[in-house]
Amino acid sequence: MMFGGETFEIDYPGLAEIFRAWRAALPEEKCDDW
């Protein structure tokens, strides 16, 4: 996962789902950046 120019490993259950939910809440144009 890229965040702030750094790669973070998904190392605990649920993080991917949280990230996807957060990203889904962003405006459409922001989603292209993430």
Jmol script that loads the backbone (N, CA, C; Angstrom):
load data "model"
ATOM      1  N   MET A   1       0.855  -1.189   0.000  1.00  0.00           N
ATOM      2  CA  MET A   1       0.000   0.000   0.000  1.00  0.00           C
ATOM      3  C   MET A   1       0.893   1.242   0.000  1.00  0.00           C
ATOM      4  N   MET A   2       0.563   2.181  -0.849  1.00  0.00           N
ATOM      5  CA  MET A   2       1.316   3.433  -0.880  1.00  0.00           C
ATOM      6  C   MET A   2       0.576   4.490  -0.070  1.00  0.00           C
ATOM      7  N   PHE A   3       1.318   5.182   0.769  1.00  0.00           N
ATOM      8  CA  PHE A   3       0.713   6.248   1.569  1.00  0.00           C
ATOM      9  C   PHE A   3       1.787   7.278   1.861  1.00  0.00           C
ATOM     10  N   GLY A   4       1.585   8.482   1.384  1.00  0.00           N
ATOM     11  CA  GLY A   4       2.560   9.532   1.629  1.00  0.00           C
ATOM     12  C   GLY A   4       3.916   9.233   1.008  1.00  0.00           C
ATOM     13  N   GLY A   5       3.934   8.469  -0.081  1.00  0.00           N
ATOM     14  CA  GLY A   5       5.180   8.165  -0.758  1.00  0.00           C
ATOM     15  C   GLY A   5       5.949   7.017  -0.137  1.00  0.00           C
ATOM     16  N   GLU A   6       5.395   6.398   0.886  1.00  0.00           N
ATOM     17  CA  GLU A   6       6.057   5.262   1.520  1.00  0.00           C
ATOM     18  C   GLU A   6       5.163   4.033   1.429  1.00  0.00           C
ATOM     19  N   THR A   7       5.779   2.887   1.427  1.00  0.00           N
ATOM     20  CA  THR A   7       5.021   1.640   1.349  1.00  0.00           C
ATOM     21  C   THR A   7       4.809   1.077   2.747  1.00  0.00           C
ATOM     22  N   PHE A   8       3.564   0.780   3.060  1.00  0.00           N
ATOM     23  CA  PHE A   8       3.233   0.176   4.342  1.00  0.00           C
ATOM     24  C   PHE A   8       2.691  -1.225   4.091  1.00  0.00           C
ATOM     25  N   GLU A   9       3.247  -2.179   4.805  1.00  0.00           N
ATOM     26  CA  GLU A   9       2.745  -3.542   4.683  1.00  0.00           C
ATOM     27  C   GLU A   9       1.448  -3.667   5.483  1.00  0.00           C
ATOM     28  N   ILE A  10       0.525  -4.447   4.943  1.00  0.00           N
ATOM     29  CA  ILE A  10      -0.706  -4.728   5.677  1.00  0.00           C
ATOM     30  C   ILE A  10      -0.394  -5.878   6.624  1.00  0.00           C
ATOM     31  N   ASP A  11      -0.251  -5.540   7.901  1.00  0.00           N
ATOM     32  CA  ASP A  11       0.240  -6.530   8.856  1.00  0.00           C
ATOM     33  C   ASP A  11      -0.778  -6.908   9.927  1.00  0.00           C
ATOM     34  N   TYR A  12      -2.009  -6.446   9.783  1.00  0.00           N
ATOM     35  CA  TYR A  12      -3.025  -6.929  10.706  1.00  0.00           C
ATOM     36  C   TYR A  12      -4.368  -6.986  10.000  1.00  0.00           C
ATOM     37  N   PRO A  13      -5.223  -7.945  10.379  1.00  0.00           N
ATOM     38  CA  PRO A  13      -6.513  -8.124   9.717  1.00  0.00           C
ATOM     39  C   PRO A  13      -7.374  -6.878   9.846  1.00  0.00           C
ATOM     40  N   GLY A  14      -8.051  -6.537   8.775  1.00  0.00           N
ATOM     41  CA  GLY A  14      -8.968  -5.410   8.813  1.00  0.00           C
ATOM     42  C   GLY A  14      -8.402  -4.143   8.219  1.00  0.00           C
ATOM     43  N   LEU A  15      -7.084  -4.016   8.150  1.00  0.00           N
ATOM     44  CA  LEU A  15      -6.505  -2.771   7.654  1.00  0.00           C
ATOM     45  C   LEU A  15      -6.879  -2.530   6.199  1.00  0.00           C
ATOM     46  N   ALA A  16      -6.823  -3.567   5.381  1.00  0.00           N
ATOM     47  CA  ALA A  16      -7.168  -3.418   3.971  1.00  0.00           C
ATOM     48  C   ALA A  16      -8.616  -2.956   3.823  1.00  0.00           C
ATOM     49  N   GLU A  17      -9.513  -3.528   4.623  1.00  0.00           N
ATOM     50  CA  GLU A  17     -10.921  -3.149   4.553  1.00  0.00           C
ATOM     51  C   GLU A  17     -11.126  -1.712   5.000  1.00  0.00           C
ATOM     52  N   ILE A  18     -10.426  -1.310   6.060  1.00  0.00           N
ATOM     53  CA  ILE A  18     -10.515   0.069   6.539  1.00  0.00           C
ATOM     54  C   ILE A  18     -10.014   1.030   5.470  1.00  0.00           C
ATOM     55  N   PHE A  19      -8.894   0.681   4.854  1.00  0.00           N
ATOM     56  CA  PHE A  19      -8.320   1.544   3.829  1.00  0.00           C
ATOM     57  C   PHE A  19      -9.256   1.671   2.636  1.00  0.00           C
ATOM     58  N   ARG A  20      -9.837   0.542   2.214  1.00  0.00           N
ATOM     59  CA  ARG A  20     -10.761   0.584   1.078  1.00  0.00           C
ATOM     60  C   ARG A  20     -11.990   1.417   1.407  1.00  0.00           C
ATOM     61  N   ALA A  21     -12.514   1.282   2.621  1.00  0.00           N
ATOM     62  CA  ALA A  21     -13.684   2.057   3.019  1.00  0.00           C
ATOM     63  C   ALA A  21     -13.353   3.544   3.053  1.00  0.00           C
ATOM     64  N   TRP A  22     -12.162   3.878   3.563  1.00  0.00           N
ATOM     65  CA  TRP A  22     -11.733   5.278   3.625  1.00  0.00           C
ATOM     66  C   TRP A  22     -11.560   5.840   2.220  1.00  0.00           C
ATOM     67  N   ARG A  23     -10.924   5.059   1.358  1.00  0.00           N
ATOM     68  CA  ARG A  23     -10.697   5.508  -0.011  1.00  0.00           C
ATOM     69  C   ARG A  23     -12.023   5.669  -0.751  1.00  0.00           C
ATOM     70  N   ALA A  24     -12.973   4.782  -0.505  1.00  0.00           N
ATOM     71  CA  ALA A  24     -14.274   4.844  -1.157  1.00  0.00           C
ATOM     72  C   ALA A  24     -15.026   6.111  -0.762  1.00  0.00           C
ATOM     73  N   ALA A  25     -14.708   6.658   0.411  1.00  0.00           N
ATOM     74  CA  ALA A  25     -15.375   7.861   0.889  1.00  0.00           C
ATOM     75  C   ALA A  25     -14.805   9.125   0.250  1.00  0.00           C
ATOM     76  N   LEU A  26     -13.661   8.997  -0.419  1.00  0.00           N
ATOM     77  CA  LEU A  26     -13.053  10.155  -1.074  1.00  0.00           C
ATOM     78  C   LEU A  26     -13.811  10.506  -2.344  1.00  0.00           C
ATOM     79  N   PRO A  27     -13.737  11.774  -2.755  1.00  0.00           N
ATOM     80  CA  PRO A  27     -14.326  12.158  -4.043  1.00  0.00           C
ATOM     81  C   PRO A  27     -13.696  11.358  -5.170  1.00  0.00           C
ATOM     82  N   GLU A  28     -14.429  11.191  -6.256  1.00  0.00           N
ATOM     83  CA  GLU A  28     -13.986  10.364  -7.379  1.00  0.00           C
ATOM     84  C   GLU A  28     -12.599  10.737  -7.869  1.00  0.00           C
ATOM     85  N   GLU A  29     -12.327  12.035  -7.976  1.00  0.00           N
ATOM     86  CA  GLU A  29     -11.029  12.468  -8.503  1.00  0.00           C
ATOM     87  C   GLU A  29      -9.884  12.135  -7.546  1.00  0.00           C
ATOM     88  N   LYS A  30     -10.172  12.063  -6.255  1.00  0.00           N
ATOM     89  CA  LYS A  30      -9.138  11.716  -5.286  1.00  0.00           C
ATOM     90  C   LYS A  30      -8.789  10.230  -5.364  1.00  0.00           C
ATOM     91  N   CYS A  31      -9.757   9.402  -5.680  1.00  0.00           N
ATOM     92  CA  CYS A  31      -9.530   7.960  -5.739  1.00  0.00           C
ATOM     93  C   CYS A  31      -8.471   7.608  -6.775  1.00  0.00           C
ATOM     94  N   ASP A  32      -8.363   8.388  -7.827  1.00  0.00           N
ATOM     95  CA  ASP A  32      -7.371   8.115  -8.861  1.00  0.00           C
ATOM     96  C   ASP A  32      -5.958   8.267  -8.320  1.00  0.00           C
ATOM     97  N   ASP A  33      -5.785   9.080  -7.289  1.00  0.00           N
ATOM     98  CA  ASP A  33      -4.459   9.336  -6.735  1.00  0.00           C
ATOM     99  C   ASP A  33      -4.019   8.263  -5.748  1.00  0.00           C
ATOM    100  N   TRP A  34      -4.982   7.461  -5.257  1.00  0.00           N
ATOM    101  CA  TRP A  34      -4.632   6.524  -4.192  1.00  0.00           C
ATOM    102  C   TRP A  34      -4.613   5.117  -4.712  1.00  0.00           C
TER     103      TRP A  34
END
end "model"
wireframe off; spacefill off
backbone 0.3
color backbone group
